[in-house]
């Protein structure tokens, strides 16, 4: 089974400092999610857009995260809107050839 990439994007109200303060504590919770290899945090402050790319060991881990408390909190938080979720299987061969950070055991 190939690793799974999750892309979540949203709009946000507030400043980058507000955003970083809000997610400082949540980052530790996300880091402990079973099956998560890594997350890259995204920000376009000028357009009030944020998000993240996540690499999971497998689809089961990705699905558990999507149905878990962190994503539920984002969906219900008044500072976030226009949530977009996309899921992808990782093509390991081409990704390894272009030095994509996918190593790790599933």
N, CA, C and O atoms as CSV, one atom per row, in Angstrom:
chain,resi,resn,atom,element,x,y,z
A,1,UNK,N,N,0.851,-1.181,0.000
A,1,UNK,CA,C,0.000,0.000,0.000
A,1,UNK,C,C,0.895,1.241,0.000
A,1,UNK,O,O,1.863,1.323,0.755
A,2,UNK,N,N,0.560,2.184,-0.842
A,2,UNK,CA,C,1.393,3.385,-0.952
A,2,UNK,C,C,1.017,4.417,0.107
A,2,UNK,O,O,-0.105,4.423,0.615
A,3,UNK,N,N,1.962,5.280,0.428
A,3,UNK,CA,C,1.636,6.392,1.337
A,3,UNK,C,C,0.525,7.248,0.730
A,3,UNK,O,O,0.311,7.251,-0.482
A,4,UNK,N,N,-0.164,7.962,1.589
A,4,UNK,CA,C,-1.285,8.800,1.164
A,4,UNK,C,C,-1.002,10.253,1.508
A,4,UNK,O,O,-0.560,10.566,2.614
A,5,UNK,N,N,-1.260,11.141,0.550
A,5,UNK,CA,C,-1.083,12.576,0.774
A,5,UNK,C,C,-2.449,13.221,0.948
A,5,UNK,O,O,-3.367,12.980,0.164
A,6,UNK,N,N,-2.570,14.027,1.964
A,6,UNK,CA,C,-3.790,14.779,2.238
A,6,UNK,C,C,-3.470,16.253,2.100
A,6,UNK,O,O,-2.477,16.731,2.649
A,7,UNK,N,N,-4.301,16.973,1.373
A,7,UNK,CA,C,-4.137,18.416,1.214
A,7,UNK,C,C,-5.398,19.078,1.760
A,7,UNK,O,O,-6.498,18.834,1.264
A,8,UNK,N,N,-5.234,19.917,2.785
A,8,UNK,CA,C,-6.353,20.667,3.359
A,8,UNK,C,C,-6.028,22.148,3.204
A,8,UNK,O,O,-4.950,22.597,3.595
A,9,UNK,N,N,-6.957,22.899,2.636
A,9,UNK,CA,C,-6.813,24.351,2.489
A,9,UNK,C,C,-8.055,25.033,3.047
A,9,UNK,O,O,-9.129,24.436,3.111
A,10,UNK,N,N,-7.894,26.288,3.450
A,10,UNK,CA,C,-9.020,27.041,4.000
A,10,UNK,C,C,-8.689,28.528,3.961
A,10,UNK,O,O,-7.541,28.928,3.764
A,11,UNK,N,N,-9.721,29.325,4.152
A,11,UNK,CA,C,-9.524,30.751,4.371
A,11,UNK,C,C,-9.500,30.974,5.873
A,11,UNK,O,O,-10.035,30.169,6.636
A,12,UNK,N,N,-8.881,32.061,6.294
A,12,UNK,CA,C,-8.853,32.371,7.722
A,12,UNK,C,C,-9.005,33.865,7.939
A,12,UNK,O,O,-8.670,34.682,7.082
A,13,UNK,N,N,-9.519,34.190,9.104
A,13,UNK,CA,C,-9.658,35.584,9.540
A,13,UNK,C,C,-8.585,35.833,10.585
A,13,UNK,O,O,-8.374,35.013,11.479
A,14,UNK,N,N,-7.906,36.968,10.468
A,14,UNK,CA,C,-6.882,37.302,11.441
A,14,UNK,C,C,-5.513,37.383,10.798
A,14,UNK,O,O,-5.363,37.227,9.586
A,15,UNK,N,N,-4.535,37.626,11.619
A,15,UNK,CA,C,-3.162,37.806,11.146
A,15,UNK,C,C,-2.387,36.486,11.177
A,15,UNK,O,O,-2.842,35.487,11.734
A,16,UNK,N,N,-1.216,36.515,10.565
A,16,UNK,CA,C,-0.341,35.349,10.626
A,16,UNK,C,C,0.035,35.037,12.075
A,16,UNK,O,O,0.096,33.874,12.471
A,17,UNK,N,N,0.284,36.086,12.859
A,17,UNK,CA,C,0.626,35.887,14.276
A,17,UNK,C,C,-0.521,35.189,15.010
A,17,UNK,O,O,-0.281,34.295,15.821
A,18,UNK,N,N,-1.765,35.590,14.733
A,18,UNK,CA,C,-2.929,34.935,15.346
A,18,UNK,C,C,-2.977,33.460,14.952
A,18,UNK,O,O,-3.199,32.583,15.787
A,19,UNK,N,N,-2.764,33.212,13.666
A,19,UNK,CA,C,-2.793,31.851,13.131
A,19,UNK,C,C,-1.736,30.989,13.819
A,19,UNK,O,O,-2.031,29.892,14.295
A,20,UNK,N,N,-0.504,31.494,13.867
A,20,UNK,CA,C,0.577,30.723,14.481
A,20,UNK,C,C,0.332,30.493,15.968
A,20,UNK,O,O,0.634,29.416,16.483
A,21,UNK,N,N,-0.200,31.467,16.650
A,21,UNK,CA,C,-0.507,31.319,18.080
A,21,UNK,C,C,-1.597,30.253,18.263
A,21,UNK,O,O,-1.513,29.419,19.165
A,22,UNK,N,N,-2.600,30.291,17.413
A,22,UNK,CA,C,-3.719,29.341,17.492
A,22,UNK,C,C,-3.233,27.898,17.292
A,22,UNK,O,O,-3.709,26.978,17.957
A,23,UNK,N,N,-2.293,27.714,16.380
A,23,UNK,CA,C,-1.875,26.358,16.030
A,23,UNK,C,C,-0.618,25.879,16.733
A,23,UNK,O,O,-0.215,24.732,16.543
A,24,UNK,N,N,0.009,26.715,17.533
A,24,UNK,CA,C,1.225,26.290,18.237
A,24,UNK,C,C,0.958,25.035,19.074
A,24,UNK,O,O,1.718,24.068,19.014
A,25,UNK,N,N,-0.111,25.060,19.841
A,25,UNK,CA,C,-0.432,23.914,20.693
A,25,UNK,C,C,-0.966,22.743,19.865
A,25,UNK,O,O,-0.668,21.585,20.159
A,26,UNK,N,N,-1.741,23.042,18.847
A,26,UNK,CA,C,-2.331,21.997,18.015
A,26,UNK,C,C,-1.247,21.230,17.251
A,26,UNK,O,O,-1.415,20.046,16.959
A,27,UNK,N,N,-0.144,21.897,16.929
A,27,UNK,CA,C,0.939,21.241,16.188
A,27,UNK,C,C,1.439,20.004,16.928
A,27,UNK,O,O,1.724,18.980,16.307
A,28,UNK,N,N,1.546,20.094,18.236
A,28,UNK,CA,C,1.975,18.938,19.023
A,28,UNK,C,C,0.983,17.791,18.951
A,28,UNK,O,O,1.375,16.627,18.871
A,29,UNK,N,N,-0.311,18.123,18.980
A,29,UNK,CA,C,-1.343,17.083,18.851
A,29,UNK,C,C,-1.256,16.409,17.489
A,29,UNK,O,O,-1.339,15.186,17.384
A,30,UNK,N,N,-1.088,17.217,16.451
A,30,UNK,CA,C,-1.005,16.674,15.097
A,30,UNK,C,C,0.230,15.785,14.965
A,30,UNK,O,O,0.166,14.733,14.329
A,31,UNK,N,N,1.336,16.189,15.551
A,31,UNK,CA,C,2.573,15.409,15.467
A,31,UNK,C,C,2.411,14.012,16.065
A,31,UNK,O,O,3.140,13.093,15.691
A,32,UNK,N,N,1.465,13.844,16.987
A,32,UNK,CA,C,1.250,12.548,17.643
A,32,UNK,C,C,0.183,11.684,16.953
A,32,UNK,O,O,-0.146,10.603,17.441
A,33,UNK,N,N,-0.351,12.151,15.836
A,33,UNK,CA,C,-1.388,11.384,15.136
A,33,UNK,C,C,-0.782,10.083,14.605
A,33,UNK,O,O,0.215,10.120,13.885
A,34,UNK,N,N,-1.370,8.940,14.948
A,34,UNK,CA,C,-0.858,7.661,14.458
A,34,UNK,C,C,-0.870,7.604,12.927
A,34,UNK,O,O,-1.862,7.948,12.283
A,35,UNK,N,N,0.254,7.163,12.367
A,35,UNK,CA,C,0.359,7.002,10.920
A,35,UNK,C,C,0.761,8.253,10.166
A,35,UNK,O,O,0.970,8.194,8.954
A,36,UNK,N,N,0.876,9.387,10.849
A,36,UNK,CA,C,1.307,10.619,10.183
A,36,UNK,C,C,2.829,10.653,10.134
A,36,UNK,O,O,3.487,10.569,11.171
A,37,UNK,N,N,3.387,10.775,8.943
A,37,UNK,CA,C,4.835,10.883,8.788
A,37,UNK,C,C,5.293,12.329,8.938
A,37,UNK,O,O,6.291,12.608,9.602
A,38,UNK,N,N,4.543,13.259,8.307
A,38,UNK,CA,C,4.888,14.672,8.423
A,38,UNK,C,C,3.731,15.543,7.954
A,38,UNK,O,O,2.803,15.082,7.290
A,39,UNK,N,N,3.817,16.807,8.318
A,39,UNK,CA,C,2.883,17.823,7.843
A,39,UNK,C,C,3.692,19.060,7.488
A,39,UNK,O,O,4.603,19.448,8.219
A,40,UNK,N,N,3.356,19.672,6.368
A,40,UNK,CA,C,3.916,20.964,5.980
A,40,UNK,C,C,2.796,21.983,6.104
A,40,UNK,O,O,1.727,21.821,5.514
A,41,UNK,N,N,3.049,23.035,6.876
A,41,UNK,CA,C,2.072,24.100,7.103
A,41,UNK,C,C,2.183,25.133,5.981
A,41,UNK,O,O,3.287,25.498,5.577
A,42,UNK,N,N,1.049,25.598,5.486
A,42,UNK,CA,C,1.011,26.544,4.368
A,42,UNK,C,C,0.333,27.845,4.773
A,42,UNK,O,O,-0.600,27.845,5.576
A,43,UNK,N,N,0.812,28.962,4.207
A,43,UNK,CA,C,0.230,30.262,4.544
A,43,UNK,C,C,0.417,31.214,3.365
A,43,UNK,O,O,1.518,31.354,2.832
A,44,UNK,N,N,-0.667,31.860,2.971
A,44,UNK,CA,C,-0.621,32.993,2.051
A,44,UNK,C,C,-1.365,34.112,2.766
A,44,UNK,O,O,-2.573,34.282,2.600
A,45,UNK,N,N,-0.627,34.867,3.560
A,45,UNK,CA,C,-1.255,35.884,4.403
A,45,UNK,C,C,-1.973,36.942,3.580
A,45,UNK,O,O,-3.037,37.414,3.980
A,46,UNK,N,N,-1.414,37.322,2.439
A,46,UNK,CA,C,-2.016,38.362,1.598
A,46,UNK,C,C,-3.409,37.961,1.107
A,46,UNK,O,O,-4.272,38.817,0.913
A,47,UNK,N,N,-3.624,36.667,0.910
A,47,UNK,CA,C,-4.922,36.188,0.417
A,47,UNK,C,C,-5.747,35.526,1.515
A,47,UNK,O,O,-6.809,34.965,1.242
A,48,UNK,N,N,-5.261,35.589,2.762
A,48,UNK,CA,C,-5.948,34.966,3.902
A,48,UNK,C,C,-6.239,33.489,3.646
A,48,UNK,O,O,-7.329,32.997,3.937
A,49,UNK,N,N,-5.240,32.792,3.093
A,49,UNK,CA,C,-5.361,31.368,2.807
A,49,UNK,C,C,-4.318,30.609,3.603
A,49,UNK,O,O,-3.177,31.049,3.738
A,50,UNK,N,N,-4.718,29.478,4.122
A,50,UNK,CA,C,-3.800,28.617,4.847
A,50,UNK,C,C,-4.118,27.176,4.534
A,50,UNK,O,O,-5.078,26.873,3.826
A,51,UNK,N,N,-3.307,26.298,5.065
A,51,UNK,CA,C,-3.568,24.894,4.854
A,51,UNK,C,C,-2.379,24.046,5.225
A,51,UNK,O,O,-1.467,24.481,5.928
A,52,UNK,N,N,-2.413,22.827,4.733
A,52,UNK,CA,C,-1.325,21.915,5.013
A,52,UNK,C,C,-1.332,20.723,4.085
A,52,UNK,O,O,-2.368,20.318,3.558
A,53,UNK,N,N,-0.152,20.178,3.903
A,53,UNK,CA,C,0.025,18.920,3.190
A,53,UNK,C,C,0.518,17.909,4.214
A,53,UNK,O,O,1.444,18.186,4.976
A,54,UNK,N,N,-0.101,16.742,4.226
A,54,UNK,CA,C,0.185,15.702,5.215
A,54,UNK,C,C,0.553,14.421,4.482
A,54,UNK,O,O,-0.062,14.087,3.469
A,55,UNK,N,N,1.537,13.710,4.979
A,55,UNK,CA,C,1.847,12.397,4.431
A,55,UNK,C,C,1.539,11.348,5.496
A,55,UNK,O,O,2.074,11.386,6.604
A,56,UNK,N,N,0.663,10.410,5.131
A,56,UNK,CA,C,0.259,9.327,6.023
A,56,UNK,C,C,0.803,8.001,5.518
A,56,UNK,O,O,1.036,7.835,4.320
A,57,UNK,N,N,1.005,7.058,6.429
A,57,UNK,CA,C,1.468,5.723,6.073
A,57,UNK,C,C,0.504,5.024,5.126
A,57,UNK,O,O,0.924,4.321,4.207
A,58,UNK,N,N,-0.796,5.222,5.356
A,58,UNK,CA,C,-1.799,4.485,4.595
A,58,UNK,C,C,-3.137,5.218,4.648
A,58,UNK,O,O,-3.305,6.205,5.365
A,59,UNK,N,N,-4.077,4.703,3.869
A,59,UNK,CA,C,-5.396,5.330,3.790
A,59,UNK,C,C,-6.148,5.265,5.123
A,59,UNK,O,O,-6.883,6.192,5.463
A,60,UNK,N,N,-5.971,4.187,5.872
A,60,UNK,CA,C,-6.652,4.043,7.171
A,60,UNK,C,C,-6.249,5.175,8.121
A,60,UNK,O,O,-7.100,5.751,8.799
A,61,UNK,N,N,-4.963,5.490,8.166
A,61,UNK,CA,C,-4.478,6.572,9.032
A,61,UNK,C,C,-5.018,7.927,8.567
A,61,UNK,O,O,-5.429,8.755,9.379
A,62,UNK,N,N,-5.010,8.137,7.249
A,62,UNK,CA,C,-5.546,9.388,6.694
A,62,UNK,C,C,-7.014,9.544,7.065
A,62,UNK,O,O,-7.442,10.608,7.512
A,63,UNK,N,N,-7.778,8.480,6.877
A,63,UNK,CA,C,-9.220,8.514,7.156
A,63,UNK,C,C,-9.487,8.775,8.635
A,63,UNK,O,O,-10.398,9.530,8.974
A,64,UNK,N,N,-8.704,8.161,9.513
A,64,UNK,CA,C,-8.875,8.384,10.952
A,64,UNK,C,C,-8.618,9.849,11.296
A,64,UNK,O,O,-9.330,10.420,12.123
A,65,UNK,N,N,-7.621,10.461,10.682
A,65,UNK,CA,C,-7.340,11.878,10.933
A,65,UNK,C,C,-8.493,12.756,10.440
A,65,UNK,O,O,-8.942,13.657,11.148
A,66,UNK,N,N,-8.966,12.485,9.225
A,66,UNK,CA,C,-10.073,13.282,8.675
A,66,UNK,C,C,-11.324,13.202,9.536
A,66,UNK,O,O,-12.079,14.171,9.623
A,67,UNK,N,N,-11.551,12.063,10.172
A,67,UNK,CA,C,-12.737,11.870,11.003
A,67,UNK,C,C,-12.481,12.159,12.477
A,67,UNK,O,O,-13.340,11.904,13.320
A,68,UNK,N,N,-11.305,12.689,12.786
A,68,UNK,CA,C,-10.921,12.906,14.172
A,68,UNK,C,C,-11.146,14.324,14.671
A,68,UNK,O,O,-11.714,15.155,13.962
A,69,UNK,N,N,-10.704,14.599,15.881
A,69,UNK,CA,C,-11.000,15.861,16.555
A,69,UNK,C,C,-10.300,17.094,15.973
A,69,UNK,O,O,-10.855,18.190,16.053
A,70,UNK,N,N,-9.119,16.958,15.397
A,70,UNK,CA,C,-8.418,18.133,14.866
A,70,UNK,C,C,-9.165,18.704,13.672
A,70,UNK,O,O,-9.416,19.907,13.615
A,71,UNK,N,N,-9.518,17.863,12.730
A,71,UNK,CA,C,-10.248,18.339,11.546
A,71,UNK,C,C,-11.637,18.840,11.948
A,71,UNK,O,O,-12.116,19.830,11.394
A,72,UNK,N,N,-12.284,18.177,12.897
A,72,UNK,CA,C,-13.590,18.646,13.378
A,72,UNK,C,C,-13.470,20.042,13.973
A,72,UNK,O,O,-14.352,20.876,13.772
A,73,UNK,N,N,-12.393,20.306,14.700
A,73,UNK,CA,C,-12.191,21.627,15.307
A,73,UNK,C,C,-11.978,22.701,14.237
A,73,UNK,O,O,-12.478,23.819,14.368
A,74,UNK,N,N,-11.244,22.366,13.194
A,74,UNK,CA,C,-11.043,23.328,12.095
A,74,UNK,C,C,-12.376,23.635,11.428
A,74,UNK,O,O,-12.685,24.793,11.149
A,75,UNK,N,N,-13.163,22.596,11.175
A,75,UNK,CA,C,-14.459,22.782,10.511
A,75,UNK,C,C,-15.401,23.661,11.319
A,75,UNK,O,O,-16.202,24.398,10.744
A,76,UNK,N,N,-15.317,23.596,12.630
A,76,UNK,CA,C,-16.260,24.350,13.465
A,76,UNK,C,C,-15.695,25.684,13.971
A,76,UNK,O,O,-16.422,26.460,14.592
A,77,UNK,N,N,-14.429,25.957,13.719
A,77,UNK,CA,C,-13.799,27.183,14.230
A,77,UNK,C,C,-14.295,28.392,13.433
A,77,UNK,O,O,-14.268,28.362,12.203
A,78,UNK,N,N,-14.745,29.456,14.106
A,78,UNK,CA,C,-15.299,30.615,13.399
A,78,UNK,C,C,-14.280,31.398,12.567
A,78,UNK,O,O,-14.678,32.177,11.701
A,79,UNK,N,N,-12.997,31.218,12.800
A,79,UNK,CA,C,-11.982,31.947,12.030
A,79,UNK,C,C,-11.619,31.255,10.714
A,79,UNK,O,O,-10.862,31.809,9.917
A,80,UNK,N,N,-12.148,30.051,10.476
A,80,UNK,CA,C,-11.803,29.303,9.273
A,80,UNK,C,C,-13.027,29.054,8.417
A,80,UNK,O,O,-14.118,28.822,8.938
A,81,UNK,N,N,-12.852,29.100,7.106
A,81,UNK,CA,C,-13.952,28.843,6.182
A,81,UNK,C,C,-13.445,28.246,4.884
A,81,UNK,O,O,-12.243,28.048,4.709
A,82,UNK,N,N,-14.364,27.961,3.979
A,82,UNK,CA,C,-14.042,27.442,2.649
A,82,UNK,C,C,-13.065,26.267,2.704
A,82,UNK,O,O,-12.081,26.236,1.964
A,83,UNK,N,N,-13.339,25.314,3.572
A,83,UNK,CA,C,-12.469,24.158,3.733
A,83,UNK,C,C,-12.477,23.302,2.467
A,83,UNK,O,O,-13.536,22.967,1.938
A,84,UNK,N,N,-11.295,22.958,1.996
A,84,UNK,CA,C,-11.125,22.101,0.831
A,84,UNK,C,C,-10.236,20.931,1.227
A,84,UNK,O,O,-9.161,21.131,1.793
A,85,UNK,N,N,-10.676,19.712,0.935
A,85,UNK,CA,C,-9.935,18.501,1.289
A,85,UNK,C,C,-9.706,17.689,0.017
A,85,UNK,O,O,-10.645,17.407,-0.727
A,86,UNK,N,N,-8.448,17.318,-0.224
A,86,UNK,CA,C,-8.114,16.463,-1.357
A,86,UNK,C,C,-7.207,15.340,-0.871
A,86,UNK,O,O,-6.328,15.551,-0.034
A,87,UNK,N,N,-7.435,14.144,-1.410
A,87,UNK,CA,C,-6.660,12.968,-1.016
A,87,UNK,C,C,-6.000,12.371,-2.249
A,87,UNK,O,O,-6.595,12.329,-3.326
A,88,UNK,N,N,-4.751,11.904,-2.082
A,88,UNK,CA,C,-4.001,11.348,-3.195
A,88,UNK,C,C,-3.171,10.157,-2.739
A,88,UNK,O,O,-2.655,10.158,-1.621
A,89,UNK,N,N,-3.036,9.142,-3.584
A,89,UNK,CA,C,-2.045,8.095,-3.387
A,89,UNK,C,C,-0.725,8.644,-3.918
A,89,UNK,O,O,-0.705,9.336,-4.937
A,90,UNK,N,N,0.361,8.345,-3.244
A,90,UNK,CA,C,1.679,8.826,-3.653
A,90,UNK,C,C,2.281,7.844,-4.652
A,90,UNK,O,O,2.284,6.637,-4.414
A,91,UNK,N,N,2.789,8.356,-5.765
A,91,UNK,CA,C,3.521,7.552,-6.740
A,91,UNK,C,C,4.965,7.493,-6.256
A,91,UNK,O,O,5.747,8.420,-6.469
A,92,UNK,N,N,5.302,6.388,-5.602
A,92,UNK,CA,C,6.575,6.307,-4.893
A,92,UNK,C,C,7.803,6.374,-5.800
A,92,UNK,O,O,8.769,7.056,-5.457
A,93,UNK,N,N,7.798,5.693,-6.938
A,93,UNK,CA,C,8.962,5.692,-7.822
A,93,UNK,C,C,9.336,7.085,-8.312
A,93,UNK,O,O,10.459,7.532,-8.078
A,94,UNK,N,N,8.420,7.787,-8.989
A,94,UNK,CA,C,8.747,9.128,-9.455
A,94,UNK,C,C,9.042,10.102,-8.304
A,94,UNK,O,O,9.883,10.990,-8.439
A,95,UNK,N,N,8.351,9.930,-7.185
A,95,UNK,CA,C,8.585,10.820,-6.044
A,95,UNK,C,C,9.994,10.618,-5.489
A,95,UNK,O,O,10.673,11.593,-5.168
A,96,UNK,N,N,10.438,9.378,-5.373
A,96,UNK,CA,C,11.798,9.106,-4.897
A,96,UNK,C,C,12.827,9.677,-5.868
A,96,UNK,O,O,13.859,10.194,-5.441
A,97,UNK,N,N,12.555,9.587,-7.176
A,97,UNK,CA,C,13.488,10.100,-8.181
A,97,UNK,C,C,13.660,11.616,-8.082
A,97,UNK,O,O,14.715,12.150,-8.426
A,98,UNK,N,N,12.631,12.297,-7.617
A,98,UNK,CA,C,12.709,13.762,-7.480
A,98,UNK,C,C,12.938,14.183,-6.026
A,98,UNK,O,O,12.675,15.330,-5.664
A,99,UNK,N,N,13.424,13.265,-5.201
A,99,UNK,CA,C,13.816,13.496,-3.811
A,99,UNK,C,C,12.648,13.889,-2.903
A,99,UNK,O,O,12.840,14.619,-1.931
A,100,UNK,N,N,11.456,13.416,-3.210
A,100,UNK,CA,C,10.316,13.645,-2.321
A,100,UNK,C,C,10.524,12.930,-0.995
A,100,UNK,O,O,10.991,11.792,-0.984
A,101,UNK,N,N,10.195,13.559,0.108
A,101,UNK,CA,C,10.446,12.988,1.442
A,101,UNK,C,C,9.412,11.943,1.842
A,101,UNK,O,O,8.566,12.194,2.700
A,102,UNK,N,N,9.483,10.765,1.214
A,102,UNK,CA,C,8.468,9.744,1.502
A,102,UNK,C,C,9.014,8.529,2.218
A,102,UNK,O,O,8.261,7.600,2.506
A,103,UNK,N,N,10.313,8.507,2.515
A,103,UNK,CA,C,10.876,7.336,3.167
A,103,UNK,C,C,10.254,7.123,4.544
A,103,UNK,O,O,9.717,8.050,5.151
A,104,UNK,N,N,10.335,5.930,5.003
A,104,UNK,CA,C,9.713,5.552,6.276
A,104,UNK,C,C,8.908,4.299,6.081
A,104,UNK,O,O,8.447,4.023,4.973
A,105,UNK,N,N,8.731,3.550,7.115
A,105,UNK,CA,C,8.005,2.281,6.963
A,105,UNK,C,C,6.527,2.461,7.256
A,105,UNK,O,O,6.145,3.088,8.244
A,106,UNK,N,N,5.702,1.899,6.381
A,106,UNK,CA,C,4.242,1.954,6.620
A,106,UNK,C,C,3.806,1.063,7.740
A,106,UNK,O,O,2.617,1.003,8.054
